[in-house]
Amino acid sequence: MTDPTEVSKPTTRPVLLLMFAVAVVASAGLIGNLATIPNIPVWYAGLDKPGFTPPNWVFGPVWSLLYAMMTLAFWRVLLRRARWTTAGWRVTGLFITQMALNAFWSVAFFGMHNPLLGLIVVIALELMIVATIITFRPIDRISAWLLAPYAVWVGYATALNAAIVGLN
C-alpha cells in the first residue's frame, strides 16, 4: 500500500510555491495601495503633471495585470529550480528585492510625498527589473517575457515621475 504523504508531495510543492509567489507579489501590491490610494484625491491631484499622464482609472487595471504576470513569472521560475542552490537563492532574492523596490516607490512618491525620492527608487527598480529578466531568461524564457511589459510600464512611470519632479 502506498503512503498517502508520498503521493501528495509532488502535488503540494507547486501549490506551496504558488502561494509563496502570490504572497511576495501581493505584499508589494498591498503596501503600494496603502501608500497610494489615500493620497490620490488631494496630494496627487494637486501636482502639476505632464500631458502624457494617463487618467487615474488606467493604473488599477494595468497594475493588476502586471502583478498577475509577475506572480506567474516568479512561480514558473520557482518551479524550475531543482533545489535551493546558491543560484536559486540568488534569483529568489533578486525578485524579492525588486518587489520591495516596487512597494517602496509608492511609499516614497505617494506616502512620503517625495517625487524626487520616488524618481531615485523607480530608477533602481527599473535596473532591478532588467536584472531579474536577465536572470530569469536561462531558467524560463516565458517568465522573462512575462516581465517585459512590467519593465516597459516602469520605464514609462520613470518618465512620468521625472516630468513630475521637473514640473513641481
N, C-alpha and C positions, 0 to 999 in steps of 0.2 A: 504494500500500500504506500502511496506517495504522501510525503509530509506536506500538508497544505501551505506551510510557510515557504517551502521550496518553490511551489508553483506561483505564489503571489509575488515573490521578489522581483522577477523581471518586469511585471506589470506595475509594480509600486514605484520603481525608480523613475520612469518617465513622469509619473504624476507628481512625485515629490519635487523633481527638477522643474516642472511647470509651475508648481506652487512657489518655489523659490524665485523663478524668473518673474512671475506676477508680483510677488511681494517687493522685489527690488524696484521694478518699474512703477508700480502703484504707489509706493512710498514717495518716490520723487514727484509723481503727479499730484499726490495729496498735499505734500509740502508746498509745491508750486501754487496749487489752487488756494491754499490757506493764505499765502502771501499776496496773491494776485487779486482775487475776486473782491475783497473789501476795498481795494484801492483803485479800482477802475472808475466808479461813478464820480469821484471827486478829484483825487490827485491826478490820475492818468488823463482824465477828461480835460483837466486844466493845462496840460502840457501842449506846447506847440509841436505839431507833428508834420512830417513831410507829406507831400501829395501822394506818395506811393504806400501810405498806411492803409491796410485793409480795414473794413468795418469790424467792429468788435466781435460780431457773431461768427466770423470766419475762424477765429482762434480755437474755439472749443472743438468743432469737428476735425480740424486739421490736427490738433494735438492728440485727440482721441485716436485717430487713425495712426499717427506716428507712434504713440505709446503701444498700440496693439502690434505694430510691425516690430518695434524694439523688443517687445516681450517674445514674440515668435522667433526673432533672430537669436536672442540670448538663449532661449530654450533649445533651439536646434544645435547651437554650439555646445551647450552643456551636455546634450545627449551624445554628441560625437566625441567628447573627451572620454577616453577609455578609463582613466583613473585620475586621482588627484595628484598629478605630477607638478613639477615646478612650472611648466608651460601652462598647465591647466589653471593653476592658481594665478598666473600672470594674466591670462585672458579674462578670468573672472574679475580680478582686481581692476583691470583696465575698464571693463564695462561698468562696474560699480562706481569707479571714480568719475567717469563721465556722467553717470546718472546723478551723482552727488553734485557735480557742477551744474547739471541741468536744474536741480532743485535750488541750488544756491543762487543761480541767476535771478530767479523770481524773488527770492528773499532780498537780494541786493537791489535790484531795479525797483520792484514794487514795494516790498516790505520796508526797506530802508530809505525809499525814495531817493535812490542814488544811481542815476543813469550812467555816470562815469564808472563807478564800480561795476555796474551791470555790464558795461562795454568790456572791461578787463576780463570779467568772468566769461562772457559769451565768446570772446576770442579764444580763451583757454579751452572752453567747451568745444568749439569747432575743431581745434587741434586734436583734442582727445577723441572726438568722433572719428576723424580721419585715421588716427592711430588704431582705433578699435576696428574700423573697416579693414585696414591693412592686416591686423592680427586675426580677424575672423576669416579672411579670404582663404588661407590654406586649409582651415578647418572645415568650412562650409561656405561655398561661393554664394548660395542663396541667401544665407544670413548676412553676408557682406552687402549684397544688393538690397536687402531689406532695409539696411541702414542708410543707403544712398539718399532717399528722399528727406530723411532726417537731417543729413549733412547740408542738403540744399536749403531746407527751411531755416536751419540755424544760420546759414550764410546770409539769407535774406533778413533774418532777425538781427544779425550783426550790423548790416547796412542800416536797418531801421533804427537800431539802438544808437549807432554813430550819428545819424541825422538828428535824433532827438537830443543828444548831447550838444551838437552844434547849434541847434535852434533854441536851447534853453540855457 
